[in-house]
Amino acid sequence: MRFPNVWIFAFLMQGAAAATLTVGPGQPYALPSQAIAAAKPGDTIHILPGTYRDCAAWRTDNLTIEGEDGAVLSEAICQGAGILVVNAPRATLRGLTFEGASIPEGNGSGVRANGLFLTVDRCTFRNNQDGILAANNPDATLLVRRSTFDGNGACLPDKGCAHGIYAGFVNLFRVENSRFVNTQVGHHIKSRARRTEIIGNTIEDGPRGTSSYLVDLPNGGSLTMTGNTLEKSARSQNPTAAVSIGEEGGKRKPGEIVISGNTFVNHGRPTVFVHNAGKDSARLSDNAIKGPVRALNGLGSAD
């Protein structure tokens, strides 16, 4: 098959344009923000080990920002929002640690996701107000996999609460094979997405955690929650439920709610595994529940 010369030229130019920009001591860029500012669509930012008190916000499409083990972005805040503020349509973040994001408003984020498609892979979020905060965008997708959220969360008087992950009104939020531990006061996972998928994670309060809900879908929507290990401690700030659905009203269209093959252990006061305040029926099956727990409160069935 023959291709027009203009297609071949465009393909070659696209391949030639992609570059890797290296950040670290003795490298072309001393700070991640410098490399991000210089990058072109499709480029990769490669960050060497070290602690960088630096932040960045960008609109350049389809950047991959990756770190070697020990690459830490710490404390600095851009646009009054977070350490990395993703305003671009697409981005991939891989192998980075985010720590200490804090702002007076109470929702400083390791990553603020404002674009259309963000993938977060093998990242660590430690002691931030929000680990990840995804802004309201009905067309957006947030994918999180193989990542760790440790010690995130906060609630400030008259400021509201921050969480391990907070996905706003997006189209799809999926988190898989990740670990949430020691979340403070807020929820480990909060989602207002049209569809939420929580697959194969460990979500536990741990020795220092004081979280409210382990999972919160305040406006309902579709939920698939399978293969997770969950634990609620005696230090929880809200012992009423582990998973809460629809407590703020069903602003999402009715959707299927499937919660199956999970293990939940409650070490605190009597609680409910799934509190369904919405109008969509929840289907619970093959979940292993230990401790003083009622499986379901609200519309649905538990097998």
C-alpha positions in Angstrom: 0.0 0.0 0.0 1.3 3.4 -0.9 0.9 6.5 1.3 0.9 10.1 0.1 4.2 11.7 0.7 2.7 14.2 3.0 1.5 11.4 5.3 5.0 9.9 5.4 6.5 13.3 6.1 4.1 14.0 9.0 4.8 10.5 10.5 8.5 11.0 10.4 8.3 14.5 11.8 6.1 13.3 14.7 8.6 10.6 15.5 11.6 12.9 15.3 9.9 15.5 17.4 9.5 13.3 20.5 12.4 13.8 22.9 13.4 12.9 26.5 14.4 15.8 28.7 16.4 14.7 31.8 16.2 16.5 35.1 18.7 16.3 37.9 22.2 17.4 39.1 24.5 18.0 36.2 21.6 17.4 33.7 20.3 19.9 31.1 17.5 20.8 33.5 17.9 21.2 37.3 14.2 21.3 38.1 11.2 19.4 36.7 9.4 22.7 36.0 12.2 23.8 33.7 11.9 20.7 31.6 8.1 20.8 31.5 8.2 24.4 30.3 10.7 23.4 27.5 8.8 20.3 26.4 6.9 19.8 23.2 3.8 17.5 22.7 4.7 13.9 23.1 7.9 14.5 25.0 9.1 12.6 28.1 10.4 14.3 31.2 12.8 11.9 33.0 13.6 12.9 36.6 16.6 11.5 38.5 16.5 10.6 42.2 16.4 13.5 44.6 14.0 15.8 46.4 12.8 18.7 44.3 11.0 21.5 46.1 9.4 22.5 42.8 6.0 22.6 41.1 4.6 22.9 37.6 1.5 23.6 35.7 1.2 23.0 31.9 -1.0 22.7 28.9 1.4 20.9 26.5 -0.4 17.8 25.4 0.6 14.2 25.9 3.7 14.6 28.1 5.0 11.6 30.1 6.6 12.7 33.4 8.5 9.8 34.9 10.8 9.4 37.9 13.5 7.0 38.9 13.1 5.4 42.3 13.6 8.3 44.8 12.4 11.1 42.7 10.3 13.2 45.1 8.3 16.4 44.4 7.8 18.2 47.7 5.7 21.0 49.2 5.9 23.6 46.4 2.4 24.7 45.1 1.5 26.0 41.6 -1.6 28.0 40.7 -2.7 27.8 44.3 -3.7 24.2 43.7 -1.0 21.5 43.7 2.5 20.2 43.1 1.7 19.2 39.5 -1.3 20.9 37.9 -2.3 19.1 34.7 -4.1 21.5 32.5 -3.2 19.6 29.3 -5.7 17.3 27.5 -3.6 14.2 28.1 -0.7 13.3 30.4 1.0 10.3 32.0 2.7 10.4 35.4 4.9 7.5 36.4 7.2 6.5 39.3 7.0 9.8 41.2 6.5 10.6 44.9 4.4 13.6 45.9 4.6 14.8 49.5 3.5 17.7 51.7 1.0 19.5 49.4 -0.9 22.0 51.6 -2.8 25.3 51.0 -4.8 27.5 53.3 -8.0 26.4 51.5 -7.4 22.8 52.7 -7.3 21.0 49.4 -3.7 21.2 48.3 -3.0 18.3 45.9 -0.1 16.2 45.0 -1.7 16.2 41.5 -4.5 18.4 40.3 -6.1 16.9 37.3 -7.9 19.5 35.1 -7.5 17.8 31.7 -9.3 15.1 29.7 -7.2 12.0 30.2 -4.7 11.4 33.0 -2.9 8.2 33.8 -1.1 7.9 37.1 1.1 4.8 37.4 3.4 3.6 40.2 3.3 6.9 42.0 3.4 7.5 45.8 1.3 10.3 47.5 2.4 11.0 51.1 1.1 13.4 53.6 -0.8 15.7 51.2 -4.1 17.3 51.8 -5.5 15.6 48.6 -3.4 13.0 47.0 -5.1 13.5 43.7 -7.9 16.0 43.0 -9.7 15.7 39.7 -11.7 18.8 38.7 -15.3 18.6 37.4 -15.2 17.7 33.7 -17.9 15.5 32.3 -15.7 14.1 29.5 -12.6 13.4 31.6 -11.1 10.0 32.6 -8.8 9.4 35.5 -6.8 6.1 35.6 -4.8 5.3 38.7 -2.8 2.0 39.0 -0.1 0.5 41.1 0.1 3.5 43.3 0.4 4.2 47.1 -1.6 6.8 49.1 -0.2 7.1 52.7 -1.3 9.7 55.2 -3.2 12.0 52.9 -6.5 13.7 53.9 -7.5 16.7 56.0 -10.5 18.6 57.3 -10.2 22.3 58.2 -12.9 24.3 59.9 -15.2 26.0 57.4 -13.0 24.7 54.5 -14.3 21.2 53.9 -12.3 18.0 53.7 -9.6 16.6 51.5 -9.1 12.9 50.7 -6.7 10.2 49.3 -8.3 10.6 45.9 -11.2 13.0 45.1 -12.6 12.6 41.6 -15.2 15.3 40.8 -17.9 15.1 38.1 -15.8 13.2 35.6 -16.9 10.5 33.1 -14.7 7.6 34.4 -12.6 7.1 37.4 -10.7 3.8 37.7 -8.3 2.8 40.4 -6.6 -0.6 40.4 -3.9 -2.5 42.3 -3.2 0.4 44.6 -2.8 0.9 48.4 -4.5 3.4 50.6 -3.4 3.6 54.3 -3.4 6.1 57.2 -5.8 8.5 55.6 -6.6 11.4 57.9 -10.3 12.4 58.7 -11.4 12.5 55.0 -12.2 9.5 52.8 -9.7 7.2 51.2 -11.6 7.4 47.9 -14.3 9.9 47.0 -15.9 9.9 43.6 -18.6 11.9 41.9 -17.8 10.2 38.5 -20.5 8.9 36.2 -18.7 5.5 36.5 -16.3 4.4 39.2 -14.3 1.3 39.1 -12.3 0.1 42.2 -10.4 -3.1 41.4 -7.9 -5.1 43.4 -6.9 -2.4 45.9 -5.9 -2.4 49.6 -7.9 0.3 51.4 -7.2 0.3 55.1 -7.0 2.8 58.0 -3.9 1.1 59.4 -2.3 2.1 62.7 -2.6 5.9 62.3 -5.7 6.3 60.0 -8.7 8.3 61.2 -10.7 8.3 57.9 -14.4 8.8 57.5 -15.5 6.4 54.8 -13.2 4.0 53.0 -15.2 4.7 49.7 -17.7 7.5 49.2 -19.9 8.0 46.1 -22.0 10.9 47.4 -24.0 11.3 44.2 -24.4 7.7 43.2 -23.5 6.7 39.6 -22.3 3.3 38.4 -19.9 1.4 40.6 -17.9 -1.7 40.1 -15.9 -2.7 43.2 -14.3 -6.1 43.1 -11.3 -7.9 44.6 -10.4 -5.3 47.2 -9.1 -5.8 50.8 -10.6 -3.2 53.2 -10.2 -2.4 56.9 -11.8 0.1 59.2 -10.1 0.9 62.5 -11.3 1.9 65.9 -9.8 5.4 65.2 -12.2 6.1 62.3 -13.9 9.5 62.5 -17.1 8.1 61.1 -18.0 4.6 62.2 -21.4 4.5 60.4 -20.2 2.8 57.1 -17.3 1.6 55.1 -18.8 2.3 51.7 -21.3 5.1 51.3 -23.4 5.7 48.2 -25.8 8.6 47.4 -25.9 10.4 50.7 -25.9 13.8 49.0 -28.6 12.9 46.4 -28.6 11.2 43.1 -27.1 13.8 40.8 -25.9 11.0 38.6 -28.0 9.0 36.2 -29.0 5.6 37.5 -26.2 3.0 37.1 -25.3 -0.5 38.0 -23.8 -1.0 41.5 -21.8 -4.3 41.8 -19.7 -5.0 44.9 -18.3 -8.5 44.8 -15.3 -10.6 45.9 -14.1 -8.1 48.5 -12.8 -8.7 52.0 -13.8 -6.3 54.7 -12.6 -6.3 58.4 -14.0 -3.9 61.0 -11.9 -3.4 64.1 -14.1 -0.6 65.5 -17.6 0.0 66.6 -20.5 -1.8 64.8 -20.8 -0.5 61.2 -22.4 -1.1 57.8 -20.3 -2.5 54.9 -22.4 -0.7 52.3 -24.8 2.1 53.1 -26.8 2.8 50.0 -28.9 6.0 50.3 -29.5 6.2 46.6 -32.3 4.9 44.4 -30.2 2.5 42.5 -30.1 -1.1 43.7 -26.8 -2.4 45.0 -25.8 -6.0 44.3 -23.4 -7.5 46.9 -22.0 -11.0 46.4 -19.2 -13.2 47.6 -17.8 -10.6 50.0 -16.0 -11.9 53.1 -16.9 -9.7 56.1 -15.4 -9.9 59.6 -16.1 -8.1 62.8 -19.3 -6.2 64.0 -20.7 -5.5 60.5 -24.1 -5.4 58.8 -23.6 -6.1 55.1 -26.1 -3.7 53.5 -28.3 -0.8 54.6 -30.6 0.5 51.8 -31.8 -0.7 48.5 -30.2 -3.9 47.1 -29.3 -7.4 47.9 -26.4 -9.2 49.7 -25.6 -12.8 49.0 
